Amino acid sequence: MIKKLQNNDAEISRKIQSVFQDSYTVEAQLLNAIDFPPLKRKLESYTNSNNEFFGYLKNEELTGVIEINNSSNYTHIQSLVVSPKFFRQGIGRELMEFTLNSFGTKTLMVETGVNNGPATTLYKKLGFIEVKQWNTGHGIRKIRFEKYIDS
């Protein structure tokens, strides 16, 4: 089940952060990143964020989170994370499909590390196209995907 998370609630924010930390630890390994900024994200940045957070709950456990920055012009998927013990169960796909069906913008954007094979494969399967690659100051090659929806 997917539901909106009240990230301004400290306890919920801690659960969100926990899933992010677990997932980003694996992503940092995939990217061979020594310095991975998402792992340094403080609890307050979740609690005080104006982004929307949606969680995938399985037996009341938060197993995945998608963080959305939505405007009238675009929907930017800031983060998509799944707890490693729930990898390969379709949770990331369901959160992405939920986002594709829930926001009325014509442009959706998402970024990840080039070497994050599971994420890039998912985005391509969902019809996102690569629009840009660049190197970060942290030694990570990133990729941006966009999807344009005609309505």
Rosetta constraint file for C-alpha pairs under 8 A:
AtomPair CA 1 CA 56 HARMONIC 5.57 0.50
AtomPair CA 1 CA 57 HARMONIC 5.28 0.50
AtomPair CA 1 CA 58 HARMONIC 6.73 0.50
AtomPair CA 2 CA 54 HARMONIC 6.57 0.50
AtomPair CA 2 CA 55 HARMONIC 5.43 0.50
AtomPair CA 2 CA 56 HARMONIC 4.48 0.50
AtomPair CA 2 CA 57 HARMONIC 6.23 0.50
AtomPair CA 2 CA 95 HARMONIC 7.39 0.50
AtomPair CA 3 CA 54 HARMONIC 5.48 0.50
AtomPair CA 3 CA 55 HARMONIC 5.49 0.50
AtomPair CA 3 CA 56 HARMONIC 6.73 0.50
AtomPair CA 3 CA 57 HARMONIC 7.75 0.50
AtomPair CA 4 CA 52 HARMONIC 7.53 0.50
AtomPair CA 4 CA 53 HARMONIC 6.01 0.50
AtomPair CA 4 CA 54 HARMONIC 4.34 0.50
AtomPair CA 4 CA 55 HARMONIC 6.29 0.50
AtomPair CA 5 CA 12 HARMONIC 7.19 0.50
AtomPair CA 5 CA 52 HARMONIC 7.64 0.50
AtomPair CA 5 CA 53 HARMONIC 5.37 0.50
AtomPair CA 5 CA 54 HARMONIC 5.33 0.50
AtomPair CA 5 CA 55 HARMONIC 6.22 0.50
AtomPair CA 6 CA 12 HARMONIC 6.67 0.50
AtomPair CA 6 CA 13 HARMONIC 7.71 0.50
AtomPair CA 6 CA 53 HARMONIC 7.44 0.50
AtomPair CA 7 CA 12 HARMONIC 5.89 0.50
AtomPair CA 7 CA 13 HARMONIC 4.93 0.50
AtomPair CA 7 CA 16 HARMONIC 7.75 0.50
AtomPair CA 7 CA 46 HARMONIC 6.28 0.50
AtomPair CA 7 CA 47 HARMONIC 5.17 0.50
AtomPair CA 7 CA 48 HARMONIC 7.67 0.50
AtomPair CA 7 CA 49 HARMONIC 7.60 0.50
AtomPair CA 7 CA 52 HARMONIC 7.97 0.50
AtomPair CA 7 CA 53 HARMONIC 6.86 0.50
AtomPair CA 8 CA 12 HARMONIC 7.69 0.50
AtomPair CA 8 CA 13 HARMONIC 6.70 0.50
AtomPair CA 8 CA 46 HARMONIC 7.53 0.50
AtomPair CA 8 CA 47 HARMONIC 4.44 0.50
AtomPair CA 8 CA 48 HARMONIC 6.23 0.50
AtomPair CA 8 CA 49 HARMONIC 7.81 0.50
AtomPair CA 9 CA 13 HARMONIC 6.03 0.50
AtomPair CA 9 CA 47 HARMONIC 6.72 0.50
AtomPair CA 10 CA 14 HARMONIC 6.19 0.50
AtomPair CA 10 CA 47 HARMONIC 6.45 0.50
AtomPair CA 11 CA 15 HARMONIC 6.51 0.50
AtomPair CA 12 CA 16 HARMONIC 6.24 0.50
AtomPair CA 13 CA 17 HARMONIC 6.11 0.50
AtomPair CA 13 CA 43 HARMONIC 6.86 0.50
AtomPair CA 13 CA 46 HARMONIC 5.95 0.50
AtomPair CA 13 CA 47 HARMONIC 5.63 0.50
AtomPair CA 14 CA 18 HARMONIC 6.12 0.50
AtomPair CA 14 CA 43 HARMONIC 6.70 0.50
AtomPair CA 15 CA 19 HARMONIC 6.49 0.50
AtomPair CA 15 CA 62 HARMONIC 7.20 0.50
AtomPair CA 16 CA 20 HARMONIC 6.30 0.50
AtomPair CA 16 CA 46 HARMONIC 7.70 0.50
AtomPair CA 16 CA 62 HARMONIC 7.76 0.50
AtomPair CA 16 CA 65 HARMONIC 7.00 0.50
AtomPair CA 17 CA 21 HARMONIC 6.04 0.50
AtomPair CA 17 CA 43 HARMONIC 6.54 0.50
AtomPair CA 17 CA 46 HARMONIC 7.23 0.50
AtomPair CA 18 CA 22 HARMONIC 6.22 0.50
AtomPair CA 19 CA 23 HARMONIC 6.07 0.50
AtomPair CA 19 CA 62 HARMONIC 7.57 0.50
AtomPair CA 19 CA 63 HARMONIC 6.99 0.50
AtomPair CA 19 CA 64 HARMONIC 6.77 0.50
AtomPair CA 19 CA 65 HARMONIC 7.41 0.50
AtomPair CA 19 CA 81 HARMONIC 6.90 0.50
AtomPair CA 19 CA 82 HARMONIC 6.61 0.50
AtomPair CA 19 CA 83 HARMONIC 5.39 0.50
AtomPair CA 20 CA 24 HARMONIC 5.83 0.50
AtomPair CA 20 CA 39 HARMONIC 7.90 0.50
AtomPair CA 20 CA 65 HARMONIC 7.81 0.50
AtomPair CA 20 CA 81 HARMONIC 5.95 0.50
AtomPair CA 20 CA 82 HARMONIC 7.59 0.50
AtomPair CA 20 CA 83 HARMONIC 7.67 0.50
AtomPair CA 21 CA 25 HARMONIC 6.00 0.50
AtomPair CA 21 CA 38 HARMONIC 7.95 0.50
AtomPair CA 21 CA 39 HARMONIC 5.95 0.50
AtomPair CA 22 CA 26 HARMONIC 6.91 0.50
AtomPair CA 22 CA 83 HARMONIC 6.00 0.50
AtomPair CA 22 CA 84 HARMONIC 6.66 0.50
AtomPair CA 23 CA 27 HARMONIC 6.42 0.50
AtomPair CA 23 CA 81 HARMONIC 5.71 0.50
AtomPair CA 23 CA 82 HARMONIC 5.79 0.50
AtomPair CA 23 CA 83 HARMONIC 5.42 0.50
AtomPair CA 23 CA 84 HARMONIC 5.92 0.50
AtomPair CA 24 CA 28 HARMONIC 5.89 0.50
AtomPair CA 24 CA 38 HARMONIC 6.82 0.50
AtomPair CA 24 CA 39 HARMONIC 6.35 0.50
AtomPair CA 24 CA 81 HARMONIC 7.50 0.50
AtomPair CA 25 CA 29 HARMONIC 6.56 0.50
AtomPair CA 25 CA 39 HARMONIC 7.08 0.50
AtomPair CA 26 CA 30 HARMONIC 6.35 0.50
AtomPair CA 26 CA 84 HARMONIC 7.55 0.50
AtomPair CA 27 CA 31 HARMONIC 6.18 0.50
AtomPair CA 27 CA 116 HARMONIC 6.82 0.50
AtomPair CA 28 CA 32 HARMONIC 5.93 0.50
AtomPair CA 28 CA 33 HARMONIC 5.02 0.50
AtomPair CA 28 CA 34 HARMONIC 7.44 0.50
AtomPair CA 28 CA 36 HARMONIC 6.26 0.50
AtomPair CA 29 CA 33 HARMONIC 6.33 0.50
AtomPair CA 30 CA 115 HARMONIC 6.63 0.50
AtomPair CA 30 CA 116 HARMONIC 6.13 0.50
AtomPair CA 31 CA 113 HARMONIC 6.69 0.50
AtomPair CA 31 CA 114 HARMONIC 7.91 0.50
AtomPair CA 31 CA 115 HARMONIC 5.59 0.50
AtomPair CA 31 CA 116 HARMONIC 6.50 0.50
AtomPair CA 31 CA 140 HARMONIC 7.08 0.50
AtomPair CA 33 CA 138 HARMONIC 7.86 0.50
AtomPair CA 33 CA 139 HARMONIC 7.27 0.50
AtomPair CA 33 CA 140 HARMONIC 6.80 0.50
AtomPair CA 35 CA 138 HARMONIC 6.13 0.50
AtomPair CA 36 CA 40 HARMONIC 7.36 0.50
AtomPair CA 36 CA 138 HARMONIC 7.06 0.50
AtomPair CA 37 CA 41 HARMONIC 6.92 0.50
AtomPair CA 41 CA 45 HARMONIC 6.75 0.50
AtomPair CA 42 CA 46 HARMONIC 7.32 0.50
AtomPair CA 43 CA 47 HARMONIC 6.40 0.50
AtomPair CA 44 CA 48 HARMONIC 5.72 0.50
AtomPair CA 45 CA 49 HARMONIC 5.68 0.50
AtomPair CA 50 CA 69 HARMONIC 7.87 0.50
AtomPair CA 51 CA 67 HARMONIC 6.45 0.50
AtomPair CA 51 CA 68 HARMONIC 5.53 0.50
AtomPair CA 51 CA 69 HARMONIC 4.98 0.50
AtomPair CA 51 CA 70 HARMONIC 7.56 0.50
AtomPair CA 52 CA 67 HARMONIC 5.70 0.50
AtomPair CA 52 CA 68 HARMONIC 5.06 0.50
AtomPair CA 52 CA 69 HARMONIC 6.51 0.50
AtomPair CA 52 CA 70 HARMONIC 7.96 0.50
AtomPair CA 53 CA 65 HARMONIC 6.65 0.50
AtomPair CA 53 CA 66 HARMONIC 5.74 0.50
AtomPair CA 53 CA 67 HARMONIC 4.57 0.50
AtomPair CA 53 CA 68 HARMONIC 6.30 0.50
AtomPair CA 54 CA 65 HARMONIC 5.62 0.50
AtomPair CA 54 CA 66 HARMONIC 5.38 0.50
AtomPair CA 54 CA 67 HARMONIC 6.61 0.50
AtomPair CA 54 CA 95 HARMONIC 7.85 0.50
AtomPair CA 55 CA 62 HARMONIC 6.36 0.50
AtomPair CA 55 CA 63 HARMONIC 7.33 0.50
AtomPair CA 55 CA 64 HARMONIC 5.60 0.50
AtomPair CA 55 CA 65 HARMONIC 4.44 0.50
AtomPair CA 55 CA 66 HARMONIC 6.53 0.50
AtomPair CA 55 CA 95 HARMONIC 7.84 0.50
AtomPair CA 56 CA 62 HARMONIC 5.91 0.50
AtomPair CA 56 CA 63 HARMONIC 5.67 0.50
AtomPair CA 56 CA 64 HARMONIC 4.97 0.50
AtomPair CA 56 CA 65 HARMONIC 6.26 0.50
AtomPair CA 56 CA 91 HARMONIC 6.98 0.50
AtomPair CA 56 CA 95 HARMONIC 7.11 0.50
AtomPair CA 57 CA 61 HARMONIC 5.21 0.50
AtomPair CA 57 CA 62 HARMONIC 4.66 0.50
AtomPair CA 57 CA 63 HARMONIC 5.77 0.50
AtomPair CA 57 CA 64 HARMONIC 7.30 0.50
AtomPair CA 58 CA 62 HARMONIC 6.63 0.50
AtomPair CA 58 CA 63 HARMONIC 6.54 0.50
AtomPair CA 63 CA 82 HARMONIC 5.83 0.50
AtomPair CA 63 CA 83 HARMONIC 5.31 0.50
AtomPair CA 63 CA 86 HARMONIC 6.60 0.50
AtomPair CA 63 CA 91 HARMONIC 7.82 0.50
AtomPair CA 64 CA 80 HARMONIC 7.55 0.50
AtomPair CA 64 CA 81 HARMONIC 5.52 0.50
AtomPair CA 64 CA 82 HARMONIC 4.08 0.50
AtomPair CA 64 CA 83 HARMONIC 6.00 0.50
AtomPair CA 64 CA 91 HARMONIC 6.57 0.50
AtomPair CA 64 CA 92 HARMONIC 7.00 0.50
AtomPair CA 64 CA 95 HARMONIC 7.85 0.50
AtomPair CA 65 CA 79 HARMONIC 7.76 0.50
AtomPair CA 65 CA 80 HARMONIC 5.89 0.50
AtomPair CA 65 CA 81 HARMONIC 5.39 0.50
AtomPair CA 65 CA 82 HARMONIC 6.49 0.50
AtomPair CA 65 CA 95 HARMONIC 7.50 0.50
AtomPair CA 66 CA 77 HARMONIC 7.18 0.50
AtomPair CA 66 CA 78 HARMONIC 7.61 0.50
AtomPair CA 66 CA 79 HARMONIC 5.60 0.50
AtomPair CA 66 CA 80 HARMONIC 4.46 0.50
AtomPair CA 66 CA 81 HARMONIC 6.47 0.50
AtomPair CA 66 CA 95 HARMONIC 6.47 0.50
AtomPair CA 66 CA 96 HARMONIC 7.77 0.50
AtomPair CA 67 CA 77 HARMONIC 6.01 0.50
AtomPair CA 67 CA 78 HARMONIC 5.32 0.50
AtomPair CA 67 CA 79 HARMONIC 5.02 0.50
AtomPair CA 67 CA 80 HARMONIC 6.48 0.50
AtomPair CA 68 CA 75 HARMONIC 6.84 0.50
AtomPair CA 68 CA 76 HARMONIC 5.87 0.50
AtomPair CA 68 CA 77 HARMONIC 4.79 0.50
AtomPair CA 68 CA 78 HARMONIC 5.59 0.50
AtomPair CA 68 CA 79 HARMONIC 7.31 0.50
AtomPair CA 69 CA 75 HARMONIC 5.91 0.50
AtomPair CA 69 CA 76 HARMONIC 5.08 0.50
AtomPair CA 69 CA 77 HARMONIC 6.40 0.50
AtomPair CA 69 CA 78 HARMONIC 6.57 0.50
AtomPair CA 70 CA 74 HARMONIC 6.19 0.50
AtomPair CA 70 CA 75 HARMONIC 4.41 0.50
AtomPair CA 70 CA 76 HARMONIC 6.19 0.50
AtomPair CA 70 CA 103 HARMONIC 7.70 0.50
AtomPair CA 71 CA 75 HARMONIC 6.20 0.50
AtomPair CA 71 CA 105 HARMONIC 7.65 0.50
AtomPair CA 72 CA 104 HARMONIC 7.92 0.50
AtomPair CA 72 CA 105 HARMONIC 6.20 0.50
AtomPair CA 73 CA 105 HARMONIC 6.00 0.50
AtomPair CA 73 CA 106 HARMONIC 7.22 0.50
AtomPair CA 73 CA 107 HARMONIC 7.07 0.50
AtomPair CA 74 CA 105 HARMONIC 5.26 0.50
AtomPair CA 74 CA 106 HARMONIC 6.49 0.50
AtomPair CA 74 CA 107 HARMONIC 4.86 0.50
AtomPair CA 74 CA 108 HARMONIC 5.73 0.50
AtomPair CA 74 CA 109 HARMONIC 7.59 0.50
AtomPair CA 75 CA 103 HARMONIC 7.20 0.50
AtomPair CA 75 CA 105 HARMONIC 6.29 0.50
AtomPair CA 75 CA 107 HARMONIC 6.33 0.50
AtomPair CA 75 CA 108 HARMONIC 4.72 0.50
AtomPair CA 75 CA 109 HARMONIC 6.36 0.50
AtomPair CA 76 CA 108 HARMONIC 5.73 0.50
AtomPair CA 76 CA 109 HARMONIC 4.76 0.50
AtomPair CA 76 CA 110 HARMONIC 6.05 0.50
AtomPair CA 77 CA 108 HARMONIC 7.29 0.50
AtomPair CA 77 CA 109 HARMONIC 5.99 0.50
AtomPair CA 77 CA 110 HARMONIC 5.02 0.50
AtomPair CA 77 CA 111 HARMONIC 7.78 0.50
AtomPair CA 78 CA 110 HARMONIC 6.61 0.50
AtomPair CA 78 CA 111 HARMONIC 7.57 0.50
AtomPair CA 79 CA 110 HARMONIC 7.82 0.50
AtomPair CA 80 CA 92 HARMONIC 6.92 0.50
AtomPair CA 80 CA 95 HARMONIC 7.94 0.50
AtomPair CA 81 CA 92 HARMONIC 7.14 0.50
AtomPair CA 82 CA 86 HARMONIC 6.66 0.50
AtomPair CA 82 CA 87 HARMONIC 6.53 0.50
AtomPair CA 82 CA 91 HARMONIC 7.02 0.50
AtomPair CA 82 CA 92 HARMONIC 6.49 0.50
AtomPair CA 83 CA 87 HARMONIC 6.69 0.50
AtomPair CA 86 CA 91 HARMONIC 7.64 0.50
AtomPair CA 87 CA 91 HARMONIC 7.61 0.50
AtomPair CA 90 CA 94 HARMONIC 6.16 0.50
AtomPair CA 91 CA 95 HARMONIC 6.21 0.50
AtomPair CA 92 CA 96 HARMONIC 6.18 0.50
AtomPair CA 93 CA 97 HARMONIC 6.04 0.50
AtomPair CA 93 CA 122 HARMONIC 6.97 0.50
AtomPair CA 94 CA 98 HARMONIC 5.98 0.50
AtomPair CA 95 CA 99 HARMONIC 6.28 0.50
AtomPair CA 96 CA 100 HARMONIC 6.18 0.50
AtomPair CA 97 CA 101 HARMONIC 6.15 0.50
AtomPair CA 98 CA 102 HARMONIC 5.93 0.50
AtomPair CA 99 CA 103 HARMONIC 6.24 0.50
AtomPair CA 100 CA 108 HARMONIC 7.98 0.50
AtomPair CA 105 CA 149 HARMONIC 7.70 0.50
AtomPair CA 106 CA 147 HARMONIC 7.94 0.50
AtomPair CA 106 CA 148 HARMONIC 5.44 0.50
AtomPair CA 106 CA 149 HARMONIC 4.67 0.50
AtomPair CA 106 CA 150 HARMONIC 6.54 0.50
AtomPair CA 106 CA 151 HARMONIC 7.63 0.50
AtomPair CA 107 CA 146 HARMONIC 6.79 0.50
AtomPair CA 107 CA 147 HARMONIC 5.73 0.50
AtomPair CA 107 CA 148 HARMONIC 4.70 0.50
AtomPair CA 107 CA 149 HARMONIC 6.37 0.50
AtomPair CA 108 CA 146 HARMONIC 5.47 0.50
AtomPair CA 108 CA 147 HARMONIC 5.15 0.50
AtomPair CA 108 CA 148 HARMONIC 6.56 0.50
AtomPair CA 109 CA 144 HARMONIC 7.05 0.50
AtomPair CA 109 CA 145 HARMONIC 5.71 0.50
AtomPair CA 109 CA 146 HARMONIC 4.45 0.50
AtomPair CA 109 CA 147 HARMONIC 6.59 0.50
AtomPair CA 110 CA 144 HARMONIC 5.80 0.50
AtomPair CA 110 CA 145 HARMONIC 5.38 0.50
AtomPair CA 110 CA 146 HARMONIC 6.52 0.50
AtomPair CA 111 CA 142 HARMONIC 6.85 0.50
AtomPair CA 111 CA 143 HARMONIC 5.53 0.50
AtomPair CA 111 CA 144 HARMONIC 4.35 0.50
AtomPair CA 111 CA 145 HARMONIC 6.16 0.50
AtomPair CA 112 CA 116 HARMONIC 6.81 0.50
AtomPair CA 112 CA 119 HARMONIC 7.19 0.50
AtomPair CA 112 CA 120 HARMONIC 7.43 0.50
AtomPair CA 112 CA 142 HARMONIC 5.62 0.50
AtomPair CA 112 CA 143 HARMONIC 5.61 0.50
AtomPair CA 112 CA 144 HARMONIC 6.78 0.50
AtomPair CA 113 CA 140 HARMONIC 6.64 0.50
AtomPair CA 113 CA 141 HARMONIC 5.78 0.50
AtomPair CA 113 CA 142 HARMONIC 4.31 0.50
AtomPair CA 113 CA 143 HARMONIC 5.97 0.50
AtomPair CA 114 CA 120 HARMONIC 7.38 0.50
AtomPair CA 114 CA 133 HARMONIC 7.87 0.50
AtomPair CA 114 CA 141 HARMONIC 5.69 0.50
AtomPair CA 114 CA 142 HARMONIC 5.15 0.50
AtomPair CA 114 CA 143 HARMONIC 5.45 0.50
AtomPair CA 115 CA 141 HARMONIC 7.80 0.50
AtomPair CA 116 CA 120 HARMONIC 6.25 0.50
AtomPair CA 117 CA 121 HARMONIC 5.91 0.50
AtomPair CA 118 CA 122 HARMONIC 6.22 0.50
AtomPair CA 119 CA 123 HARMONIC 6.21 0.50
AtomPair CA 120 CA 124 HARMONIC 6.18 0.50
AtomPair CA 121 CA 125 HARMONIC 6.16 0.50
AtomPair CA 122 CA 126 HARMONIC 6.30 0.50
AtomPair CA 123 CA 127 HARMONIC 6.57 0.50
AtomPair CA 123 CA 128 HARMONIC 5.35 0.50
AtomPair CA 123 CA 129 HARMONIC 7.87 0.50
AtomPair CA 123 CA 145 HARMONIC 7.41 0.50
AtomPair CA 124 CA 128 HARMONIC 5.00 0.50
AtomPair CA 124 CA 129 HARMONIC 6.38 0.50
AtomPair CA 127 CA 147 HARMONIC 6.43 0.50
AtomPair CA 128 CA 145 HARMONIC 5.58 0.50
AtomPair CA 128 CA 146 HARMONIC 5.16 0.50
AtomPair CA 128 CA 147 HARMONIC 4.56 0.50
AtomPair CA 128 CA 148 HARMONIC 7.98 0.50
AtomPair CA 129 CA 145 HARMONIC 5.13 0.50
AtomPair CA 129 CA 146 HARMONIC 5.47 0.50
AtomPair CA 129 CA 147 HARMONIC 6.35 0.50
AtomPair CA 130 CA 143 HARMONIC 7.05 0.50
AtomPair CA 130 CA 144 HARMONIC 5.90 0.50
AtomPair CA 130 CA 145 HARMONIC 4.42 0.50
AtomPair CA 130 CA 146 HARMONIC 6.59 0.50
AtomPair CA 131 CA 143 HARMONIC 7.72 0.50
AtomPair CA 131 CA 144 HARMONIC 5.80 0.50
AtomPair CA 131 CA 145 HARMONIC 5.64 0.50
AtomPair CA 131 CA 146 HARMONIC 6.69 0.50
AtomPair CA 132 CA 143 HARMONIC 5.76 0.50
AtomPair CA 132 CA 144 HARMONIC 5.25 0.50
AtomPair CA 132 CA 145 HARMONIC 7.33 0.50
AtomPair CA 133 CA 141 HARMONIC 6.97 0.50
AtomPair CA 133 CA 142 HARMONIC 5.53 0.50
AtomPair CA 133 CA 143 HARMONIC 4.41 0.50
AtomPair CA 133 CA 144 HARMONIC 6.39 0.50
AtomPair CA 134 CA 141 HARMONIC 5.67 0.50
AtomPair CA 134 CA 142 HARMONIC 5.43 0.50
AtomPair CA 134 CA 143 HARMONIC 6.69 0.50
AtomPair CA 135 CA 139 HARMONIC 6.50 0.50
AtomPair CA 135 CA 140 HARMONIC 5.75 0.50
AtomPair CA 135 CA 141 HARMONIC 4.42 0.50
AtomPair CA 135 CA 142 HARMONIC 6.13 0.50
AtomPair CA 136 CA 140 HARMONIC 5.35 0.50
AtomPair CA 136 CA 141 HARMONIC 6.23 0.50
AtomPair CA 136 CA 142 HARMONIC 7.09 0.50
